[in-house]
Protein backbone atom coordinates (compact mmCIF):
# COMPACT_ATOMS: atom_id res chain seq x y z
CA UNK A 1 0.00 0.00 0.00
CA UNK A 2 2.88 2.33 0.83
CA UNK A 3 4.54 1.63 -2.53
CA UNK A 4 1.26 2.35 -4.35
CA UNK A 5 0.86 5.67 -2.52
CA UNK A 6 4.48 6.56 -3.23
CA UNK A 7 4.20 5.90 -6.97
CA UNK A 8 0.94 7.84 -7.22
CA UNK A 9 2.46 10.82 -5.40
CA UNK A 10 5.71 10.88 -7.36
CA UNK A 11 4.09 10.21 -10.76
CA UNK A 12 0.64 11.86 -10.52
CA UNK A 13 -2.01 11.97 -13.22
CA UNK A 14 -1.79 8.42 -14.58
CA UNK A 15 -4.70 6.02 -15.00
CA UNK A 16 -5.55 3.71 -12.08
CA UNK A 17 -5.05 0.69 -14.32
CA UNK A 18 -1.59 1.92 -15.28
CA UNK A 19 -0.58 2.32 -11.62
CA UNK A 20 -1.71 -1.27 -11.08
CA UNK A 21 0.39 -2.49 -14.00
CA UNK A 22 3.41 -0.49 -12.85
CA UNK A 23 3.19 -2.15 -9.44
CA UNK A 24 2.57 -5.58 -10.97
CA UNK A 25 5.31 -5.57 -13.59
CA UNK A 26 7.80 -3.03 -12.21
CA UNK A 27 10.69 -3.87 -9.89
CA UNK A 28 11.66 -1.40 -7.16
CA UNK A 29 15.45 -1.34 -6.82
CA UNK A 30 17.64 0.34 -4.19
CA UNK A 31 20.92 1.56 -5.70
CA UNK A 32 23.84 2.98 -3.67
CA UNK A 33 25.43 6.31 -4.60
CA UNK A 34 28.23 5.99 -7.13
CA UNK A 35 26.78 2.90 -8.85
CA UNK A 36 26.68 2.86 -12.64
CA UNK A 37 23.10 2.26 -13.75
CA UNK A 38 23.82 2.51 -17.45
CA UNK A 39 27.00 1.92 -19.46
CA UNK A 40 27.88 2.97 -22.98
CA UNK A 41 27.09 0.17 -25.42
CA UNK A 42 24.84 -1.61 -22.94
CA UNK A 43 21.71 -3.30 -24.26
CA UNK A 44 18.83 -1.78 -22.30
CA UNK A 45 16.13 -4.23 -21.28
CA UNK A 46 14.13 -1.93 -18.98
CA UNK A 47 13.36 1.74 -18.50
CA UNK A 48 14.06 3.54 -15.23
CA UNK A 49 11.61 5.75 -13.32
CA UNK A 50 13.21 7.64 -10.44
CA UNK A 51 11.34 7.34 -7.14
CA UNK A 52 14.01 8.78 -4.86
CA UNK A 53 17.49 10.27 -5.26
CA UNK A 54 19.30 11.74 -8.27
CA UNK A 55 20.85 10.07 -11.31
CA UNK A 56 23.55 11.81 -13.35
CA UNK A 57 23.57 11.29 -17.13
CA UNK A 58 26.83 11.88 -19.00
CA UNK A 59 29.00 10.90 -21.94
CA UNK A 60 32.70 10.19 -22.16
CA UNK A 61 35.25 10.43 -24.93
CA UNK A 62 37.91 7.96 -26.04
CA UNK A 63 40.31 9.36 -23.43
CA UNK A 64 37.86 8.78 -20.59
CA UNK A 65 36.89 12.43 -20.08
CA UNK A 66 33.33 12.83 -18.81
CA UNK A 67 30.84 15.35 -20.17
CA UNK A 68 27.85 16.13 -17.95
CA UNK A 69 24.47 16.24 -19.71
CA UNK A 70 21.77 16.54 -17.06
CA UNK A 71 20.40 15.10 -13.80
CA UNK A 72 17.29 12.93 -13.47
CA UNK A 73 15.29 13.57 -10.30
CA UNK A 74 12.28 11.94 -8.56
CA UNK A 75 9.17 12.00 -10.72
CA UNK A 76 11.26 11.82 -13.89
CA UNK A 77 12.34 8.97 -16.15
CA UNK A 78 15.45 8.17 -18.14
CA UNK A 79 14.52 9.23 -21.68
CA UNK A 80 17.49 7.33 -23.12
CA UNK A 81 16.29 4.06 -21.59
CA UNK A 82 12.82 4.75 -23.00
CA UNK A 83 13.92 5.17 -26.60
CA UNK A 84 16.53 2.42 -26.43
CA UNK A 85 14.04 -0.10 -25.09
CA UNK A 86 11.46 0.97 -27.65
CA UNK A 87 13.88 0.62 -30.58
CA UNK A 88 15.98 -2.13 -28.95
CA UNK A 89 19.19 -0.15 -29.34
CA UNK A 90 22.33 0.07 -27.23
CA UNK A 91 22.94 3.02 -24.97
CA UNK A 92 25.22 5.81 -26.21
CA UNK A 93 25.43 7.48 -22.78
CA UNK A 94 26.15 6.53 -19.19
CA UNK A 95 24.16 7.00 -16.00
CA UNK A 96 25.44 7.03 -12.42
CA UNK A 97 23.65 7.29 -9.08
CA UNK A 98 24.67 10.70 -7.75
CA UNK A 99 22.97 9.89 -4.42
CA UNK A 100 21.41 6.73 -3.03
CA UNK A 101 18.65 6.05 -5.53
CA UNK A 102 15.37 4.14 -5.62
CA UNK A 103 14.17 3.32 -9.14
CA UNK A 104 11.17 1.57 -10.59
CA UNK A 105 12.46 -0.66 -13.40
CA UNK A 106 9.88 -1.42 -16.12
CA UNK A 107 10.67 -4.32 -18.53
CA UNK A 108 11.01 -3.51 -22.22
CA UNK A 109 7.89 -5.33 -23.41
CA UNK A 110 5.54 -2.91 -21.67
CA UNK A 111 6.85 0.29 -23.28
CA UNK A 112 5.13 -0.12 -26.64
CA UNK A 113 2.06 -1.72 -25.08
CA UNK A 114 1.46 1.18 -22.68
CA UNK A 115 1.96 3.80 -25.39
CA UNK A 116 -1.04 2.44 -27.26
CA UNK A 117 -3.05 1.48 -24.18
CA UNK A 118 -2.73 4.49 -21.86
CA UNK A 119 -3.03 8.09 -23.03
CA UNK A 120 -1.39 9.35 -19.82
CA UNK A 121 1.72 7.22 -20.49
CA UNK A 122 1.88 8.56 -24.04
CA UNK A 123 1.85 12.13 -22.70
CA UNK A 124 4.37 11.24 -19.98
CA UNK A 125 6.84 9.95 -22.56
CA UNK A 126 6.41 13.11 -24.66
CA UNK A 127 6.91 15.35 -21.58
CA UNK A 128 9.99 13.38 -20.62
CA UNK A 129 11.59 13.82 -24.02
CA UNK A 130 10.68 17.51 -24.15
CA UNK A 131 12.21 18.11 -20.72
CA UNK A 132 15.43 16.32 -21.68
CA UNK A 133 15.59 18.23 -24.97
CA UNK A 134 15.27 21.53 -23.10
CA UNK A 135 18.00 20.43 -20.67
CA UNK A 136 20.33 19.70 -23.57
CA UNK A 137 19.55 23.07 -25.15
CA UNK A 138 20.50 24.79 -21.89
CA UNK A 139 23.74 22.80 -21.76
CA UNK A 140 24.60 23.73 -25.33
CA UNK A 141 23.72 27.36 -24.63
CA UNK A 142 26.03 27.37 -21.60
CA UNK A 143 28.92 25.97 -23.62
CA UNK A 144 28.41 28.26 -26.61
CA UNK A 145 27.61 31.57 -24.96
CA UNK A 146 28.76 31.56 -21.33
CA UNK A 147 32.16 31.98 -19.75
CA UNK A 148 33.38 29.25 -17.43
CA UNK A 149 32.68 31.32 -14.31
CA UNK A 150 29.05 31.74 -15.45
CA UNK A 151 28.78 28.03 -16.24
CA UNK A 152 30.21 27.14 -12.84
CA UNK A 153 27.72 29.41 -11.08
CA UNK A 154 24.80 27.89 -12.99
CA UNK A 155 26.09 24.37 -12.29
CA UNK A 156 26.46 25.00 -8.54
CA UNK A 157 22.99 26.53 -8.29
CA UNK A 158 21.62 23.38 -9.94
CA UNK A 159 23.48 21.14 -7.49
CA UNK A 160 22.21 23.19 -4.53
CA UNK A 161 18.63 22.43 -5.60
CA UNK A 162 19.48 18.72 -5.54
CA UNK A 163 21.87 18.36 -2.59
CA UNK A 164 21.25 21.43 -0.48
CA UNK A 165 23.92 24.00 0.36
CA UNK A 166 26.57 21.42 1.33
CA UNK A 167 27.81 20.01 -1.99
CA UNK A 168 29.77 16.76 -1.62
CA UNK A 169 31.76 17.07 -4.84
CA UNK A 170 35.47 17.54 -5.32
CA UNK A 171 36.92 20.17 -7.65
CA UNK A 172 37.97 17.33 -9.96
CA UNK A 173 34.41 15.99 -10.15
CA UNK A 174 33.04 19.47 -10.90
CA UNK A 175 35.72 19.96 -13.56
CA UNK A 176 34.79 16.64 -15.17
CA UNK A 177 31.11 17.62 -15.30
CA UNK A 178 31.97 20.97 -16.93
CA UNK A 179 34.62 19.51 -19.25
CA UNK A 180 37.25 21.76 -17.69
CA UNK A 181 40.41 21.27 -15.64
CA UNK A 182 40.70 20.99 -11.88
CA UNK A 183 43.08 23.94 -11.85
CA UNK A 184 40.55 26.22 -13.55
CA UNK A 185 37.71 25.14 -11.24
CA UNK A 186 39.89 25.52 -8.14
CA UNK A 187 40.88 29.04 -9.20
CA UNK A 188 37.26 30.05 -9.78
CA UNK A 189 36.14 28.45 -6.53
CA UNK A 190 38.78 30.36 -4.59
CA UNK A 191 37.54 33.55 -6.23
CA UNK A 192 34.00 32.68 -5.09
CA UNK A 193 35.31 32.00 -1.59
CA UNK A 194 37.02 35.39 -1.53
CA UNK A 195 33.70 37.01 -2.54
CA UNK A 196 31.98 35.26 0.36
CA UNK A 197 29.88 32.97 -1.82
CA UNK A 198 31.30 29.61 -0.78
CA UNK A 199 33.22 27.87 1.99
CA UNK A 200 35.62 25.26 0.64
CA UNK A 201 36.12 22.03 2.60
CA UNK A 202 38.09 18.91 1.83
CA UNK A 203 36.20 16.98 -0.91
CA UNK A 204 33.17 19.27 -0.57
CA UNK A 205 32.08 22.89 -0.35
CA UNK A 206 29.29 24.88 1.24
CA UNK A 207 27.27 27.40 -0.80
CA UNK A 208 26.43 30.50 1.28
CA UNK A 209 25.65 33.05 -1.45
CA UNK A 210 22.15 34.51 -0.81
MITI-811305 format. One record per residue: x, y, z of N, C-alpha, C in turn. Coordinates in steps of 0.2 Angstrom, whole numbers, plus 2048, in hexadecimal, padded with zeros to 3 digits. Example, Ala and Ser with C-alpha at 12.3 -4.5 7.8 and 13.67 -1.06 7.14 Angstrom:
! residues 2
8427E482783E7EA8278427F0827 8407F58238447FB824840800827 
//
This chain:
! residues 210
8047FA800800800800804806800 80A80680480E80C80481280D7FD 8148077FA8178087F381280B7EE 80B8097EF80680C7EA8058137EB 8058157F280481C7F380A8207F1 81081D7F28168217F08178227E8 81581D7E481581E7DD8108237DB 80A8237DE8058277DC80782E7DE 80A82F7E380C8367E58128397E0 8178347DF81D8367DB81B8377D4 8178337D18148337CA80D8347CA 80A83A7CB80383B7CB80083C7C4 7FA83B7C47F683C7BE7F68367B9 7F88307BB7F782A7B77F18267B9 7EF8227B47E981E7B57EA8197BB 7E48177BE7E48137C47E780C7C1 7E580A7BB7E78037B87EE8037B7 7F18097B57F880A7B47FC8097BA 7FA80C7BF7FD80C7C67FD8047C8 7F88017C77F77FA7C97FD7F67C5 7FD7F77BE8027F47BA8097F57BC 80A7FC7BE8117FE7C08137FA7C6 80E7F97CB8107F57D18117EE7CF 80D7EB7CB80D7E47C98137E27C5 8157E67C081B7E47BC8217E87BE 8217ED7C18277F17C382B7EE7C9 8317EF7C98357ED7CF8397F37D2 8377F47D883A7F97DC8417F77DE 8467FB7DC84D7F97DE8517FF7E2 8547FD7E78588027EB85F8027E8 8628077E78698087E386D80D7E7 87380A7EA87780F7EE87A8147E9 87C81A7EC87F8207E988681D7E6 8878207E088D81E7DC88D8187D8 8878147D888680F7D48848117CD 88780D7C888580E7C187F80B7BF 87A80E7BD87380B7BB87380A7B4 87780D7B087780D7A987E80E7A6 8808097A288780A79F88680B797 88B80E79488B80F78D88C80878A 8888077858878017818837FB784 8807FD78A87C7F878D8757F778A 8737F178986D7F07878687F178C 8637F578B85E7F77918587F3790 8567EF7958517EB79684B7ED79A 84C7F379D8477F67A18487FE7A1 8428027A38438097A384380A7AB 8468107AD8468127B48428187B6 83E8177BB83A81D7BD83D81E7C4 83F8247C68428267CC83D8287D1 83D8247D78398257DC83C8297E2 8428287E384682C7E884D82D7E6 8508327E78578337E68588377DF 85F8377DD86083B7D78658367D3 8648367CC8688327C786C8377C3 8728377C287683B7BD8778387B7 87583B7B18768387AA87C83C7A7 8808387A488683B7A188983779B 88D83A798891836792898837794 89C8327918A38337918A783278A 8AD83578A8B08347838B582E784 8B982D77E8BE82877E8C3828783 8C482E7868CA82F78B8C782E792 8C082D7928BD82C7998BB83279C 8BB8387998B883E79C8B183E79C 8AE8407A18A78407A28A48477A0 89E84779D89A84D79B89384C79E 8928517A388B8517A68868537A2 88084F7A287A85179D8758547A2 8728507A686D8537AB86C84E7B0 8688507B586684B7BB85F8497BA 85D8437BD8568417BD8548407C4 84F8437C684C8447CC8468407CE 84483F7D483D83C7D583883E7D1 83383A7CF82E83C7CA83083C7C3 83683B7C183883B7BB83B8347B8 83B8337B283E82D7AF84482E7AB 8478297AA84D8297A584B82879E 84B82E79A84982E79484D82A78F 85382979085782578C85581D78D 85481B79385181479484B813791 84781879084081878D841816786 84581B78284681A77B84A814779 84F81277D85380C77C84F80677D 84A8057828467FF7838417FF77D 83E80577B83980577683C80376F 84280576D84580376784A7FD768 84B7FB76E8507F576F8577F776D 8597FD76F8607FF76D8647FF773 86B80077287080077887080877A 87280878087380F783879813780 87881977F87E81D77D880822783 87D82178887F82578E880821794 88282479A8838217A087F8247A5 87D8207AA8798237B087C8207B7 87C8257BB87F8237C287B8267C7 87A8227CD8768247D387A82A7D6 8788307D687B8367D987A8357E1 8748337E38738317EA87082A7EA 86F8287F086B8227F18658227ED 86381E7E985D81E7E48588187E5 85281A7E484D8157E484A8167DD 84A8107D98478117D284180B7D1 83D80D7CD8388087CB83A8067C4 83C7FF7C383E7FD7BD8397F97B9 8377FC7B38317F97AF8347F57AA 8337EE7A98357EA7A38337ED79D 8387EC7988377EE7918307ED78E 82D7E778F8277E578B8217EA78C 8227ED79281C7F179481C7F9791 8227FB78E82280178C81D803786 81E7FF78181A7FF77B8127FE77C 8117F978180A7F77838077FD786 80A80078B80780678F80680C78A 80B80D78580A81378180381377D 80180D77B7FB80C7787F580B77C 7F68097827F18077877EF80D78C 7F481178E7F28167937F481D790 7F082278F7F182878D7F682C792 7F582B7987F982F79D80082D79C 80282679B80982479A80B827793 80782878E80982B78880C832789 80883678D80983D78E80F83D793 81083879881683879C81C837798 81C83379382283278F82483878B 81F83B788820842785823847789 82084878F82384D79482A84B796 82B845797832843799837845794 83584378D83A84578883B84D787 83585078883585878783A85B78D 83985879383D85B798844859797 84685379584D85279485085678E 84C85778984E85B78384F862786 84B86578A84C86C78C85386C791 85486779585A866799860866794 86086378F86686278A867869787 86186D785862873782865878787 86387878E86687C79386E87A793 87087479387787279387B87578D 87887478787B87778187C87E782 87688278487788978587C88B78A 87D88778F882889794889888791 88A88378D89188278A892887785 88D88978188E88D77B88F89577D 88B89778288A89E78388C8A078A 88E89C78F89089E79589789D797 89A8A179B8A18A079D8A189A7A3 8A78987A48A78927A98A48947B0 8A689B7B28A389D7B889C89D7B9 89989F7B389189F7B388F8987B3 8928937AF89088C7AF8918897B6 89688B7B98978887C089288A7C5 8908907C488B8937C98848907C7 88288F7C187C88B7BF87C8847C1 8828817C188287A7C38828797CA 88587D7CE88487D7D587D87E7D8 87A8837D58738857D786E87F7D5 87087B7D086C8757CE86D86F7D3 87486F7D687586A7DB87286B7E1 8728727E386F8747E98688727EA 8648727E485D8707E485C8697E5 8628657E486185E7E486485B7EB 86A85E7ED86D85C7F386D8607F9 86A8667F886A86B7FE87186F7FD 87287380287887880287E875803 87E86F80688586B807886866801 88A8687FC88B8647F689185F7F7 8908597F78958547F88988527F1 89B8567EE89F8557E88A68587E8 8AB8557E68B18587E58B285C7DF 8B78607DF8B98657DA8BA8617D3 8BD85B7D48BE8577CE8B78547CB 8B38527D08AC8507CD8A88567CA 8A885C7CD8A58617C98A88637C3 8AF8637C28B38647BC8B185F7B7 8B08587B98AE8537B48A78557B1 8A28577B689C8587B389B85E7AF 8A08637B08A08697AB8A58687A6 8A88627A58AD8627A08B38677A0 8B58687A68BA86D7A88C08697AB 8C586D7AE8CA86A7B28C986C7B9 8CC8687BD8CC8697C58CF8707C7 8D48717C38D78787C58D387E7C3 8CF87E7BE8CB8837BC8C58847C1 8C287E7C38BD87E7C88BF8807CF 8C587E7D18C78807D78C98877D8 8CB88A7D28CC8917D28C68957D3 8C18937CF8BA8967CF8B78957D6 8B888F7D98B588E7DF8B88937E5 8BE8937E48C28987E98C089F7E8 8BE8A17E28BC8A87E18B58A97E4 8B18A37E38AA8A37E78AB8A47EE 8B08A07F18B18A07F88B38A77FA 8B78AA7F78B98B17F88B38B67F8 8AE8B57F48A98B97F38A38B77F9 8A58B27FD8A08B080289A8AC7FF 89B8A97FA8958A57F789689E7F9 89C89B7FB89C8947FC8A2893802 8A188E8058A688B80A8A9885807 8AF8848068B287E8038B487A809 8B28738088B586E80D8B8869809 8BB86480C8BE85F8098B985A806 8BA8597FF8B58557FB8AE8577FB 8AD85E7FD8A68607FD8A68687FE 8A186B7FD8A08727FE899874800 89987A80489287C806891883803 88B8838008888897FC88588E801 88789480288489980688289F803 88389F7FC8808A57F98798A67F9 8768AC7FB86F8AD7FC86B8AB7F5 
//
